[in-house]
Amino acid sequence: MNDERISRWMGPLGLLTVVAIFIGFGPLGGSAPGENASGVRVAAYYNAHMATSWASIYVVGFGLALAILFVSQLRTVLRKSAGEQTFWPNVVFAAGIILVVGIVVLGIFQVVLIVAAHNHEFAIAKLVNFVGDNGELGFIFGMALLTLATGASILLNRSANPLPKTLGWWSLLVGVVSCLGPVSFFALLFGLPIWFIATGFVIGTKARRASKDLPSEPVLASADLGAIPNYGDTASHESRSQMSEN
């Protein structure tokens, strides 16, 4: 599958990424105990919700795999739309990896909580639950860097075929809100999901329009064949003209 075909599917890819991560953290994640909950309460919760907790890990993992595909193709699109400039697209890709790794770390805490609860290790469950509830720095940093770098790439690297400036300004807005402490929750809950979906569909629409503007190869071939003069018919016509004169 080539880059143009992948770009046309960026919209559904971004939407599916958001849906998978939302289901993993939302309905399957449930309302876990807070950071100050006792080890006994934490263990009781995860023992009662063990199946949904494991399902949450797998669904979020699937969403993160889609996110890696999304960010990888985003780097390619940004590089092409920026006239093959590579600095900001590479920063975007690195930020996407940081975002994914930050969520993976939280998933590791989730696995430790499930195992500790199953083994009745209340002290470990309490400690890991506290650390996990305060371990959002990695993915918040990745979210902010991803959107800020995308906005910078779109707005600063303007070429003959750039992405819309509106998308660049939205990316910067999400990145700035991500850096505003408690307000970053709104960027995580609304800004980043909308950014994934909007970016994907903008890229997909642009790719489909570009493919429609390109003429197909058979048309070019027929046009070239039509432009070739028919020397055989010309020679035959000249021969008949000479015979008639004689």
C-alpha contacts under 8 A as a table, 3 or more apart, distances in Angstrom:
res1	aa1	res2	aa2	distance
1	M	5	R	6.41
1	M	6	I	6.82
2	N	5	R	5.54
2	N	6	I	6.42
3	D	6	I	5.14
3	D	7	S	6.08
3	D	73	Q	7.52
3	D	76	T	7.89
4	E	7	S	5.08
4	E	8	R	6.44
4	E	207	A	6.41
5	R	8	R	5.24
5	R	9	W	6.83
6	I	9	W	5.25
6	I	10	M	6.47
6	I	73	Q	7.46
7	S	10	M	5.15
7	S	73	Q	7.13
7	S	77	V	7.67
7	S	203	I	6.21
7	S	204	G	5.30
7	S	207	A	6.04
8	R	11	G	7.36
8	R	203	I	7.06
8	R	204	G	4.00
8	R	205	T	6.81
8	R	206	K	7.97
8	R	207	A	5.49
8	R	208	R	5.97
9	W	12	P	5.75
9	W	13	L	6.17
9	W	200	G	7.78
9	W	204	G	5.92
10	M	13	L	4.91
10	M	14	G	6.01
10	M	70	F	6.93
10	M	200	G	4.41
10	M	201	F	6.25
10	M	203	I	6.54
10	M	204	G	5.43
11	G	14	G	5.31
11	G	15	L	6.26
11	G	197	I	6.11
11	G	198	A	7.44
11	G	199	T	7.36
11	G	200	G	3.87
11	G	201	F	3.89
11	G	202	V	7.39
11	G	203	I	7.33
11	G	204	G	5.79
12	P	15	L	4.99
12	P	16	L	5.96
12	P	197	I	7.88
12	P	200	G	7.27
12	P	201	F	7.51
13	L	16	L	5.22
13	L	17	T	6.15
13	L	66	L	6.95
13	L	70	F	6.80
13	L	200	G	7.09
14	G	17	T	5.08
14	G	18	V	6.35
14	G	66	L	7.89
14	G	67	A	7.49
14	G	70	F	6.69
14	G	196	F	5.18
14	G	197	I	5.00
14	G	199	T	7.79
14	G	200	G	5.43
14	G	201	F	7.97
15	L	18	V	5.25
15	L	19	V	6.21
15	L	196	F	7.06
15	L	197	I	5.21
15	L	200	G	7.82
16	L	19	V	5.04
16	L	20	A	6.05
16	L	63	G	7.51
16	L	66	L	7.78
17	T	20	A	5.35
17	T	21	I	6.28
17	T	63	G	4.86
17	T	64	L	7.22
17	T	66	L	5.63
17	T	67	A	6.00
18	V	21	I	5.35
18	V	22	F	5.94
18	V	63	G	7.22
18	V	193	P	5.83
18	V	196	F	7.24
18	V	197	I	7.64
19	V	22	F	5.09
19	V	23	I	6.09
19	V	63	G	7.88
20	A	23	I	5.29
20	A	24	G	6.16
20	A	59	V	6.03
20	A	60	V	6.19
20	A	62	F	7.01
20	A	63	G	4.97
21	I	24	G	5.03
21	I	25	F	6.12
21	I	59	V	6.89
21	I	60	V	4.93
21	I	63	G	5.27
21	I	64	L	7.50
22	F	25	F	5.33
22	F	26	G	5.46
22	F	27	P	7.92
23	I	26	G	5.02
23	I	27	P	5.51
23	I	28	L	6.15
23	I	29	G	7.82
23	I	56	S	7.62
23	I	59	V	7.38
23	I	60	V	7.82
24	G	27	P	6.74
24	G	28	L	5.26
24	G	29	G	5.89
24	G	55	A	7.48
24	G	56	S	4.37
24	G	57	I	6.83
24	G	58	Y	7.88
24	G	59	V	5.28
24	G	60	V	4.99
25	F	28	L	6.17
25	F	29	G	4.57
25	F	30	G	7.50
25	F	56	S	6.61
25	F	60	V	7.24
26	G	29	G	5.14
26	G	30	G	6.21
27	P	30	G	5.66
28	L	52	T	5.43
28	L	53	S	6.65
28	L	55	A	6.86
28	L	56	S	5.18
29	G	32	A	7.40
29	G	52	T	7.12
29	G	53	S	6.32
29	G	56	S	5.83
32	A	42	V	7.84
32	A	45	Y	7.20
33	P	36	N	7.99
33	P	37	A	5.90
33	P	41	R	7.43
33	P	42	V	6.07
33	P	45	Y	7.44
34	G	37	A	5.49
34	G	129	N	7.80
34	G	130	F	7.75
34	G	133	D	7.36
35	E	129	N	6.11
35	E	130	F	4.49
35	E	131	V	7.83
35	E	133	D	5.80
35	E	134	N	7.91
36	N	130	F	6.82
37	A	41	R	6.37
37	A	42	V	6.53
37	A	126	K	7.03
38	S	41	R	5.31
38	S	42	V	6.28
38	S	122	F	7.93
38	S	126	K	5.92
39	G	42	V	5.07
39	G	43	A	6.04
39	G	121	E	7.90
39	G	122	F	4.29
39	G	123	A	5.72
39	G	124	I	7.50
39	G	125	A	5.40
39	G	126	K	4.25
39	G	127	L	7.94
40	V	43	A	5.20
40	V	44	A	6.07
40	V	122	F	5.64
40	V	126	K	7.98
41	R	44	A	5.07
41	R	45	Y	6.18
42	V	45	Y	5.23
42	V	46	Y	6.38
42	V	117	A	7.27
42	V	122	F	7.75
42	V	125	A	6.41
42	V	126	K	6.64
42	V	129	N	7.50
43	A	46	Y	5.35
43	A	47	N	6.01
43	A	113	L	7.71
43	A	114	I	7.83
43	A	116	A	7.33
43	A	117	A	4.13
43	A	118	H	7.24
43	A	120	H	6.70
43	A	121	E	7.85
43	A	122	F	6.48
43	A	125	A	6.44
44	A	47	N	5.22
44	A	48	A	6.17
44	A	117	A	7.08
45	Y	48	A	5.20
45	Y	49	H	6.21
46	Y	49	H	4.94
46	Y	50	M	5.40
46	Y	53	S	7.31
46	Y	113	L	7.41
46	Y	114	I	5.89
46	Y	117	A	6.20
46	Y	118	H	7.90
47	N	50	M	5.31
47	N	114	I	7.28
47	N	117	A	6.13
47	N	118	H	6.16
49	H	52	T	5.58
49	H	53	S	6.04
50	M	53	S	5.08
50	M	54	W	6.27
50	M	114	I	6.80
51	A	54	W	5.35
51	A	55	A	6.20
52	T	55	A	4.88
52	T	56	S	6.00
53	S	56	S	5.08
53	S	57	I	6.55
53	S	110	Q	7.85
53	S	114	I	7.64
54	W	57	I	5.20
54	W	58	Y	6.54
54	W	111	V	7.89
55	A	58	Y	5.25
55	A	59	V	6.12
56	S	59	V	5.24
56	S	60	V	6.02
57	I	60	V	5.32
57	I	61	G	6.03
57	I	107	G	6.37
57	I	110	Q	7.79
58	Y	61	G	4.96
58	Y	62	F	6.24
59	V	62	F	5.09
59	V	63	G	6.35
60	V	63	G	4.94
60	V	64	L	6.17
61	G	64	L	5.04
61	G	65	A	6.30
61	G	104	V	7.84
62	F	65	A	5.17
62	F	66	L	6.48
63	G	66	L	5.12
63	G	67	A	6.18
64	L	67	A	4.77
64	L	68	I	6.30
64	L	100	V	6.21
65	A	68	I	5.25
65	A	69	L	6.60
66	L	69	L	5.11
66	L	70	F	6.17
67	A	70	F	4.90
67	A	71	V	6.11
67	A	96	G	7.89
67	A	100	V	7.67
68	I	71	V	5.23
68	I	72	S	6.03
68	I	96	G	7.14
68	I	97	I	7.25
68	I	100	V	7.60
69	L	72	S	5.19
69	L	73	Q	6.31
70	F	73	Q	5.42
70	F	74	L	6.05
71	V	74	L	4.80
71	V	75	R	6.24
71	V	92	V	7.51
71	V	93	F	5.92
71	V	96	G	6.07
72	S	75	R	5.39
72	S	76	T	6.76
72	S	93	F	6.34
73	Q	76	T	5.04
73	Q	77	V	6.24
74	L	77	V	5.08
74	L	78	L	6.05
74	L	89	P	7.82
74	L	93	F	7.86
75	R	78	L	5.19
75	R	79	R	6.09
75	R	89	P	4.78
75	R	90	N	6.57
75	R	92	V	6.56
75	R	93	F	5.99
76	T	79	R	5.17
76	T	80	K	6.28
76	T	89	P	7.45
77	V	80	K	5.23
77	V	81	S	6.05
77	V	203	I	7.77
78	L	81	S	5.10
78	L	82	A	5.93
78	L	89	P	5.76
78	L	153	S	6.91
78	L	154	I	7.23
79	R	82	A	5.16
79	R	83	G	6.51
79	R	84	E	4.83
79	R	85	Q	5.59
79	R	86	T	5.76
79	R	89	P	5.86
80	K	83	G	5.45
80	K	84	E	5.19
80	K	85	Q	7.72
81	S	84	E	7.29
81	S	157	N	7.86
81	S	158	R	7.47
81	S	159	S	6.34
81	S	160	A	7.67
81	S	161	N	5.51
81	S	162	P	4.74
81	S	163	L	6.63
82	A	85	Q	5.48
82	A	153	S	7.32
82	A	154	I	7.45
82	A	157	N	4.83
82	A	158	R	5.76
82	A	159	S	5.38
82	A	161	N	7.79
82	A	162	P	6.51
83	G	157	N	7.55
83	G	158	R	7.82
83	G	159	S	5.61
83	G	160	A	7.69
85	Q	88	W	7.62
85	Q	89	P	7.73
85	Q	157	N	7.37
86	T	89	P	5.40
86	T	90	N	5.94
87	F	90	N	5.38
87	F	91	V	6.41
88	W	91	V	4.96
88	W	92	V	6.19
88	W	149	A	6.01
88	W	150	T	7.23
88	W	152	A	7.11
88	W	153	S	5.29
89	P	92	V	4.98
89	P	93	F	6.36
89	P	149	A	7.58
89	P	150	T	7.31
89	P	153	S	6.69
90	N	93	F	5.10
90	N	94	A	6.25
91	V	94	A	5.08
91	V	95	A	6.06
91	V	146	L	7.66
91	V	149	A	6.36
92	V	95	A	5.13
92	V	96	G	6.23
92	V	145	L	7.34
92	V	146	L	5.18
92	V	147	T	7.74
92	V	149	A	5.48
92	V	150	T	6.01
93	F	96	G	5.11
93	F	97	I	6.44
93	F	146	L	7.66
94	A	97	I	5.16
94	A	98	I	6.34
95	A	98	I	4.99
95	A	99	L	6.19
95	A	142	G	5.04
95	A	143	M	7.27
95	A	145	L	5.57
95	A	146	L	4.81
96	G	99	L	5.04
96	G	100	V	6.25
96	G	142	G	6.31
96	G	143	M	7.53
96	G	146	L	5.88
97	I	100	V	5.10
97	I	101	V	6.06
97	I	142	G	7.64
98	I	101	V	5.10
98	I	102	G	6.03
98	I	138	G	6.91
98	I	139	F	6.77
98	I	141	F	7.75
98	I	142	G	5.01
99	L	102	G	5.17
99	L	103	I	6.51
99	L	138	G	6.65
99	L	139	F	4.45
99	L	140	I	7.30
99	L	141	F	7.26
99	L	142	G	4.11
99	L	143	M	5.92
99	L	146	L	7.95
100	V	103	I	5.31
100	V	104	V	6.17
100	V	139	F	7.05
100	V	142	G	7.88
101	V	104	V	4.88
101	V	105	V	6.19
101	V	138	G	7.56
101	V	139	F	7.44
102	G	105	V	5.28
102	G	106	L	6.69
102	G	136	E	7.35
102	G	137	L	7.66
102	G	138	G	4.43
102	G	139	F	4.43
102	G	142	G	7.51
103	I	106	L	5.10
103	I	107	G	6.32
103	I	138	G	7.56
103	I	139	F	5.96
104	V	107	G	4.85
104	V	108	I	6.32
105	V	108	I	5.03
105	V	109	F	6.54
106	L	109	F	5.10
106	L	110	Q	6.36
106	L	132	G	6.16
106	L	135	G	6.99
106	L	136	E	7.85
107	G	110	Q	4.89
107	G	111	V	6.34
108	I	111	V	5.13
108	I	112	V	6.31
109	F	112	V	5.11
109	F	113	L	6.14
109	F	128	V	6.32
109	F	129	N	7.57
109	F	132	G	5.93
110	Q	113	L	5.06
110	Q	114	I	6.30
110	Q	132	G	7.74
111	V	114	I	5.18
111	V	115	V	6.30
112	V	115	V	5.21
112	V	116	A	5.89
112	V	125	A	7.80
112	V	128	V	7.37
113	L	116	A	5.10
113	L	117	A	5.94
113	L	124	I	7.79
113	L	125	A	5.45
113	L	128	V	6.51
113	L	129	N	6.90
114	I	117	A	5.23
114	I	118	H	6.18
115	V	118	H	5.04
115	V	119	N	6.22
116	A	119	N	5.13
116	A	120	H	5.98
116	A	121	E	4.97
116	A	122	F	7.12
116	A	124	I	6.40
116	A	125	A	5.65
117	A	120	H	4.96
117	A	121	E	6.05
117	A	122	F	6.87
117	A	125	A	6.30
118	H	121	E	7.78
121	E	124	I	5.52
121	E	125	A	6.17
122	F	125	A	4.99
122	F	126	K	6.12
123	A	126	K	5.23
123	A	127	L	6.26
124	I	127	L	5.15
124	I	128	V	6.00
125	A	128	V	5.34
125	A	129	N	5.90
126	K	129	N	5.20
126	K	130	F	6.22
127	L	130	F	5.21
127	L	131	V	6.25
128	V	131	V	5.05
128	V	132	G	5.82
129	N	132	G	5.12
129	N	133	D	6.12
130	F	133	D	5.33
130	F	134	N	6.58
131	V	134	N	5.26
131	V	135	G	5.95
132	G	135	G	5.03
132	G	136	E	7.80
133	D	136	E	7.40
134	N	137	L	7.82
135	G	138	G	7.15
136	E	139	F	5.84
136	E	140	I	6.13
137	L	140	I	5.21
137	L	141	F	5.96
138	G	141	F	5.32
138	G	142	G	6.23
139	F	142	G	4.83
139	F	143	M	5.90
140	I	143	M	5.00
140	I	144	A	6.14
140	I	178	S	6.68
140	I	184	S	7.83
140	I	188	L	7.91
141	F	144	A	5.22
141	F	145	L	6.10
141	F	178	S	7.96
142	G	145	L	5.20
142	G	146	L	5.85
143	M	146	L	5.18
143	M	147	T	6.28
143	M	175	G	7.03
143	M	178	S	7.12
143	M	188	L	7.98
143	M	192	L	7.49
144	A	147	T	5.53
144	A	148	L	6.00
144	A	174	V	7.25
144	A	175	G	4.30
144	A	176	V	7.02
144	A	178	S	5.37
144	A	179	C	6.65
145	L	148	L	5.17
145	L	149	A	5.81
145	L	175	G	6.77
146	L	149	A	5.42
146	L	150	T	6.15
146	L	175	G	7.58
147	T	150	T	5.06
147	T	151	G	6.13
147	T	171	S	4.81
147	T	172	L	6.12
147	T	174	V	6.44
147	T	175	G	5.08
148	L	151	G	5.15
148	L	152	A	6.15
148	L	171	S	6.05
148	L	172	L	4.95
148	L	174	V	7.70
148	L	175	G	4.97
148	L	176	V	7.48
149	A	152	A	5.01
149	A	153	S	6.07
150	T	153	S	5.12
150	T	154	I	6.23
150	T	168	G	6.79
150	T	171	S	6.38
150	T	172	L	7.78
151	G	154	I	5.23
151	G	155	L	6.07
151	G	167	L	7.26
151	G	168	G	4.01
151	G	169	W	6.13
151	G	170	W	7.43
151	G	171	S	4.88
151	G	172	L	5.14
152	A	155	L	5.27
152	A	156	L	5.59
152	A	157	N	7.70
152	A	168	G	6.97
152	A	172	L	7.53
153	S	156	L	5.51
153	S	157	N	5.44
153	S	168	G	7.79
154	I	157	N	5.82
154	I	158	R	6.70
154	I	162	P	7.04
154	I	163	L	6.18
154	I	164	P	7.52
154	I	165	K	6.70
154	I	167	L	7.77
154	I	168	G	5.28
155	L	158	R	6.40
155	L	165	K	6.18
155	L	168	G	5.83
155	L	169	W	7.82
157	N	162	P	7.94
158	R	161	N	7.75
158	R	162	P	5.66
159	S	162	P	5.50
163	L	167	L	7.38
163	L	168	G	7.93
163	L	203	I	7.75
164	P	167	L	5.60
164	P	168	G	6.89
165	K	168	G	4.92
165	K	169	W	6.27
166	T	169	W	5.21
166	T	170	W	6.18
167	L	170	W	5.09
167	L	171	S	6.12
167	L	198	A	7.86
167	L	199	T	7.04
168	G	171	S	5.11
168	G	172	L	6.35
169	W	172	L	5.07
169	W	173	L	6.18
170	W	173	L	5.01
170	W	174	V	6.27
170	W	195	W	7.56
171	S	174	V	5.30
171	S	175	G	6.22
171	S	195	W	6.88
172	L	175	G	5.00
172	L	176	V	6.09
173	L	176	V	5.19
173	L	177	V	6.19
174	V	177	V	5.23
174	V	178	S	6.12
174	V	187	A	5.74
174	V	191	G	5.52
174	V	192	L	6.80
174	V	195	W	7.91
175	G	178	S	5.06
175	G	179	C	6.73
175	G	187	A	7.83
176	V	179	C	5.35
176	V	180	L	6.92
177	V	180	L	5.30
177	V	183	V	6.51
177	V	184	S	5.48
177	V	186	F	7.74
177	V	187	A	5.96
178	S	181	G	7.23
178	S	183	V	7.16
178	S	184	S	4.19
178	S	185	F	7.51
178	S	187	A	5.56
178	S	188	L	7.39
179	C	184	S	6.24
180	L	183	V	5.40
180	L	184	S	5.59
181	G	184	S	5.53
182	P	185	F	6.09
183	V	186	F	5.82
183	V	187	A	7.34
184	S	187	A	5.03
184	S	188	L	6.33
185	F	188	L	5.08
185	F	189	L	6.04
186	F	189	L	5.03
186	F	190	F	5.63
186	F	191	G	6.59
187	A	190	F	5.47
187	A	191	G	4.20
187	A	192	L	5.82
188	L	191	G	5.96
188	L	192	L	5.46
188	L	193	P	7.41
189	L	192	L	6.89
189	L	193	P	7.00
190	F	193	P	5.72
190	F	194	I	6.17
191	G	194	I	5.37
191	G	195	W	6.01
192	L	195	W	4.84
192	L	196	F	6.18
193	P	196	F	5.20
193	P	197	I	6.35
194	I	197	I	5.21
194	I	198	A	5.83
195	W	198	A	5.20
195	W	199	T	5.75
196	F	199	T	5.39
196	F	200	G	6.08
197	I	200	G	5.23
197	I	201	F	6.25
198	A	201	F	5.33
198	A	202	V	6.02
199	T	202	V	5.22
199	T	203	I	6.17
200	G	203	I	5.31
200	G	204	G	6.09
201	F	204	G	4.88
201	F	205	T	5.92
202	V	205	T	5.26
202	V	206	K	6.13
203	I	206	K	5.13
203	I	207	A	6.12
204	G	207	A	5.12
204	G	208	R	6.23
205	T	208	R	5.21
205	T	209	R	6.22
206	K	209	R	5.24
206	K	210	A	6.18
207	A	210	A	5.10
207	A	211	S	6.24
208	R	211	S	5.15
208	R	212	K	6.35
209	R	212	K	5.19
209	R	213	D	6.40
210	A	213	D	5.22
210	A	214	L	6.65
211	S	214	L	5.43
212	K	215	P	7.58
215	P	219	V	6.88
215	P	220	L	7.32
216	S	219	V	5.64
216	S	220	L	6.75
217	E	220	L	5.11
217	E	221	A	6.18
218	P	221	A	4.98
218	P	222	S	6.16
219	V	222	S	5.25
219	V	223	A	6.14
220	L	223	A	5.08
220	L	224	D	6.16
221	A	224	D	5.14
221	A	225	L	6.19
222	S	225	L	5.05
222	S	226	G	6.10
223	A	226	G	5.12
223	A	227	A	6.36
224	D	227	A	5.15
224	D	228	I	6.70
225	L	228	I	5.40
226	G	229	P	7.71
230	N	233	D	5.75
230	N	234	T	6.70
231	Y	234	T	5.08
231	Y	235	A	6.18
232	G	235	A	5.32
232	G	236	S	6.30
233	D	236	S	5.18
233	D	237	H	6.17
234	T	237	H	5.13
234	T	238	E	6.31
235	A	238	E	5.20
235	A	239	S	6.24
236	S	239	S	5.15
236	S	240	R	6.35
237	H	240	R	5.29
237	H	241	S	6.32
238	E	241	S	5.03
238	E	242	Q	6.37
239	S	242	Q	5.31
239	S	243	M	6.44
240	R	243	M	5.22
240	R	244	S	6.32
241	S	244	S	5.30
241	S	245	E	6.46
242	Q	245	E	5.20
242	Q	246	N	6.42
243	M	246	N	5.22
